[in-house]
Amino acid sequence: MDIYVHLSGAGHMLLTILCDYHFFNEDPIHYYYDGSVAFYILNRTRYLSYLSIVTQACYFSLCVFIDIWGSKNDQNERNVLVRIKDYVEASIAFPIAMFVGVTFWGLMAVDRELVLPAALDPYFPSWLNHMMHTNILIFQFLEIITSTRVYPQRKHALVGLMTFQTTYLIWMHIVHYKSGVWAYPIFEKLNVPLRIGFFVGCFTLGGLMYFLGEKLHYLLWQKGANERMPHPNVKYDPNAVSQ
């Protein structure tokens, strides 16, 4: 069943990117836009939602490749692509998808003008909004339910997550410095101390999403077939773990 989740996930994420590209071209604010893919990518990478959907597209596409061509090397060990897949899912794909979904819809519930002003609706329709901010949660939960993996050491996974978060934070500030425009309107409303507090909260929430993924995965997969390996970060009932 996991290959169907991977195929559906890869197709959905790639379709989301293509639809976003189409509506990007329709937005009159981009009247100076020359139609180049490079300009589109450069503009969209200031949004964490876009980076998240690209990460999901890459992850599920890699899963499809592994499903078709195999996951073991000549020594019957996990090959390097599987190790990369497991690391990306644990440290970035799941936590960032959860973070994007929770923060986006949380802020939308408070005041949509903080993240997605109503003026953008003609160029970012509600169905595309759900493809980018809701369905990523669904596909990530389906991935945990249908596929097992070997988690990396917790410290390595958290370093990867914090590196991703920090890189995005730096890039967002570079874009603001060059353009004078924040990626999300909420930052216009916050003074410097509140902005710092918001960023600290975001890093903390991202870490909590990592632990959520780890816990859910091992609640579902600690029992069962011999290939489901116990995780060094999780305490198990010795009678429940396959030897």
N, C-alpha and C positions, 0 to 999 in steps of 0.2 A: 504493500500500500504506500510505502514511503516514496517510491518513484513517482506515483501519481501526484502526491503532495508537492514533490520537487518540480515536476513538469508544470503543474498549475501555478506554483509560486513563481517560477522563472518567467512564465508567460505573462502572468499578471503584472509583475514588477516592470518588465520591459514594455508592456502595453501602457502602463502608467506613465513611464518616461516619454514615450512617443506622444501620448495625449497631452502631456504637459508642454512638450515642445510645440505642438500645434497651437495651443491656446496662448503660449508665449508670443508667437508670431502675430496673433490677433490683437494683442494689447496695444492700444495706440501710444502708450507711453514709450514704446520701443520704436517710434517712428524713424529713429536714426539707425536702427538695427539693420545690419547688412546681410542678415540671413545666415551667417556662418555659425556652424555648430560650436565653434570655439567660444564665440561671444555668449551663446546660450548657456554653455556649461559654466563659464566664468561668472555670469550673472546668478545662476541658480545655486552655485556652491556656497553662497552666503547663507542659504537656508539649511538648517539641520534636517528638516523634513526631506529635502531633496537628497542630501548625502545619505540619509537613512534608506531611502528607496533604492538608490544606486548600490548601497551595501547589500541590501536584500536581493537585488537582481544578480549581483556577482555571486553571492552565497548560494542561491538556489540553482544558478547555472552551473556552478562547480559541483553541486550535489548531483545534478543530472549527468554530468560528465563521468563522475565516479560511479554512479549507478550503472551506467552503460559499459564502461571500460574496466571496471573492477576496482577494488580497494586494497588488494594485497600485492606485495612484491613477490619475487621469486622465492624468498625465504618464508613466505606465508605470514609476513608481518605487515602491519598497516603502512601503506606507502606515504610519501611526504605530502601528497595532496590531501589525504584523509586527515593527517595531523594538522594541516593548515585549516581545513574545513572545521574540524573540531574546535580549534583555537578561535577562529573568527566567530563562530556561533556563540561560544561561551563568553567571550570577552567583549564583543562588539555588536554582532547582529541582534541577539536577543535583548541585551540591556538597552541599546539605543532605540530599538523599535518600541519597547515598553515605555521608555522615557518620553519619546516623541508623542506616542498616543496619549499617555497620561497627562503630560503638561499641556499639550495642544487642546484637548477637550476640556481639561480643567480650566484653562484660561478662557476658552470659548464660553464656558458656563458662567464665568464671572462677567466678562465683557469682551465680546468678539472683536471689538476694535483694537484690543491689545495685541492680537495675533493675525487676524484676517479681516480687515475692514470690509464692510458690506459693498463698498464701491468696486471691489475686485470680483464680485460674483459673476459678472458677464464673462470674465476671462479666467475664472477658476471655479467652474460649476460644482454643485454639491456632490455629484457622483464622483468627480475626480478628487474632491476633497476626501471622500470616504475611501477611495482607492489608496490614497497616500497616507491617511492618518488613522483609518479604522482597520482596513483589511490586513495591514502589516501585523497587527496584533493577532488576528485570526490565524494567519499563516504561521506565525511563530508558535502559537499554542498547538497547532496541528503538527508542526515539526517536532515539538517535544513529545507529543503523544505517540507519534508514529516512528520516530527514529531515536536510537540510542547513540551515545558518543562517549569518548574518553575525555573527561575534563582535564585541562592543564592544571598545574599547580596554581592555587588561588592567587599567590603573589604575582605570578606571571600574567594571569588573566587580568587582574586589577591594574597592573602596569599598562597593559595594552589598552584597557578602557580609559584610563586617565590620560594616556598619550593622545588617544583619539579626541577626547573632550578638550584637552588643552590646545591641541592643534586647531580645532574648530574655533575655540574662544579667541585665539590669537588672530586667525584669519578674519573673523567677524570684526575685530577691532581695526585690522588693516583696512578692510572695506569701508568702515565708518570713517577712518582717518582720511582716506582718499576721496570719498564721495560725500561725506557729511550726513549720510543716511544710515540709520540702524536697520538691520535685517528685519527686526520685529518692532512694531510701534511701542511695545511695553517699555523698551529701554529709553524712549523719549520721556516717559512719565516718571522714571526713577532718578533720584539724585545719585551721586557717586556712592555714598555709604549703602544705600538701599540696593544699588546695582551690584555691589560687591557681595552683599548678603544674599541676593538672588542667585548669583553665580555659585556661591558656596552651597546653597541649597540644591542647585542643579547637580553639582558634583556628587553631593550626598545621595540624592535620589537615584542617580545613575548607578552608584555603588549598591544601593539597596535592590535595584533591578537585577544586578548581577547575582546577588545572593538569592533572590526569588527564583531565577532561572536554575541555579545550581540545586536548590532545594526541591523544586518541582521535578527536575530531571531524575533525581535519585529517589524521590518518593515513588515515581512511576517505574523506575528501571533497576532498583537495587535487588529485586527478586527476579529470578528467571534463568535464562540460559547461561551456560558457562562463559560465553564471550562478554557478558555484561560485567565489566570489571568494577570492583569497589573503588571508591574515590578516596584519596588520601586526606581530603578535607572533611569527610563525613564520618560520623560515628554510626556503626551499624550494629544491628542485632546479629550476633554471629550465627544464629540459627536460621537467619533469613537470607544470608549471602551464599551464593553458590561457591563451592570450593573447587 
